[in-house]
């Protein structure tokens, strides 16, 4: 939960509460903005509504999927050991946030498919393939975001790995 604090006078402070963190809202605006800009640019260049909408939705879902993937990877890295009651509560909290992100991303893919299907077009590719392109791109970007976040982590081992045991020969 985020908040904005405004000092109205020496004795009066006003708090504005909003869901989520400011940084995540900025990332959401960037995702929608880049998708809208790419759709507008493609529409300007090609005059093809179908290609512009599919590209705009795919870019929006790619940016948001990458951000969701990074957040999921961060949540997984901080996942507690489930040995005590407090750790189980934290795990439930992590799971709830992950479910919310998954729902938001799934709804985004479904809305993109509905928007693409409701455009004036005809043909098998436009009816069956293009509606799922944004959702597939978003899912791949989610996985890329998870991998990207894990690239920065390092793993320490107590020593060098042991040589594998040799198999006995059967000759």
CORHUUR-V245616 format. One record per residue. N is the residue number from 1. OMEGA is omega in degrees with one decimal (999 if undefined). BURIAL is # if it has 9 or more other ideal C-beta (glycine too) atoms within 8 Angstrom, else .. D_LAST is the distance of its C-alpha to the last C-alpha in whole Angstrom. Layout:
N:OMEGA:BURIAL:D_LAST  N:OMEGA:BURIAL:D_LAST
This chain:
1:178.7:.:69  2:177.7:#:71  3:174.3:.:75  4:-178.0:.:77  5:176.4:.:80  6:177.8:.:83  7:-178.1:.:86  8:176.5:.:89  9:-179.7:.:92  10:-176.1:.:92  11:-175.1:.:91  12:176.1:.:90  13:179.5:.:86  14:-179.2:.:85  15:174.2:.:81  16:-179.2:.:79  17:176.9:.:76  18:-179.1:#:74  19:177.3:.:70  20:179.2:.:67  21:-178.2:.:67  22:-179.7:.:69  23:179.9:.:66  24:176.2:#:64  25:177.9:#:67  26:177.7:.:67  27:178.2:#:64  28:178.4:#:65  29:177.4:.:68  30:179.4:#:66  31:-179.9:#:63  32:-179.8:#:66  33:178.8:.:68  34:176.0:#:65  35:178.5:#:65  36:179.2:#:68  37:179.5:.:69  38:176.8:#:66  39:-180.0:#:67  40:179.7:#:71  41:179.4:.:69  42:177.2:#:67  43:179.1:#:70  44:-176.8:.:73  45:-172.9:.:70  46:-175.2:.:69  47:179.8:.:72  48:-176.6:.:69  49:-177.5:.:70  50:179.8:#:66  51:-179.2:#:64  52:-178.7:#:66  53:178.8:#:66  54:179.4:#:62  55:179.4:#:62  56:177.8:#:64  57:179.9:#:62  58:178.6:#:59  59:178.1:#:60  60:-179.8:#:62  61:177.0:#:59  62:-179.8:#:56  63:179.8:#:58  64:177.4:#:59  65:176.7:#:55  66:178.3:#:54  67:177.7:#:56  68:178.3:#:55  69:177.6:#:52  70:179.3:#:53  71:177.4:#:55  72:179.5:#:52  73:176.8:#:49  74:179.3:#:52  75:179.1:#:53  76:-179.1:.:49  77:178.6:#:49  78:-177.5:.:51  79:-174.0:.:50  80:171.6:.:51  81:-171.7:.:49  82:-176.2:.:50  83:-179.6:.:51  84:-174.3:.:55  85:-179.8:.:57  86:178.7:.:59  87:178.2:#:55  88:176.2:#:55  89:178.1:.:58  90:178.4:#:57  91:177.4:#:54  92:177.8:.:57  93:177.2:.:59  94:-178.6:#:56  95:178.6:.:55  96:178.1:.:58  97:178.8:#:59  98:177.8:#:55  99:177.9:.:57  100:178.8:.:60  101:178.7:#:58  102:178.2:.:56  103:-179.9:.:59  104:-180.0:#:61  105:177.6:#:58  106:177.6:.:58  107:177.3:.:61  108:177.8:#:61  109:179.4:#:59  110:178.6:#:61  111:178.2:.:64  112:178.8:#:63  113:179.2:#:62  114:179.7:#:65  115:-179.5:#:67  116:-179.7:#:65  117:-176.9:.:65  118:175.0:.:69  119:177.6:#:70  120:-178.6:.:71  121:176.5:.:68  122:-179.8:.:67  123:-177.2:.:64  124:-178.9:.:60  125:-178.8:.:59  126:-178.4:#:62  127:-171.7:#:62  128:-176.4:.:58  129:-174.8:.:56  130:178.0:#:59  131:-178.8:#:60  132:-179.3:#:56  133:179.7:#:55  134:-179.5:#:57  135:178.4:#:55  136:177.8:.:52  137:178.0:#:53  138:178.5:#:54  139:177.4:#:51  140:177.2:#:49  141:176.1:#:51  142:178.3:#:51  143:177.4:#:47  144:177.5:#:48  145:177.9:#:50  146:178.8:#:48  147:-179.9:#:45  148:-179.4:#:48  149:-179.6:#:49  150:179.6:#:46  151:-178.4:.:45  152:-176.9:.:48  153:177.4:.:46  154:-179.7:.:43  155:178.4:.:41  156:176.6:.:40  157:-177.2:.:37  158:-179.9:.:38  159:179.5:.:35  160:-180.0:.:32  161:178.4:.:29  162:178.7:.:26  163:179.1:.:23  164:179.1:.:21  165:-178.7:.:18  166:177.8:.:15  167:177.8:.:12  168:-179.6:.:9  169:-177.4:.:6  170:-177.4:.:4  171:999:.:0
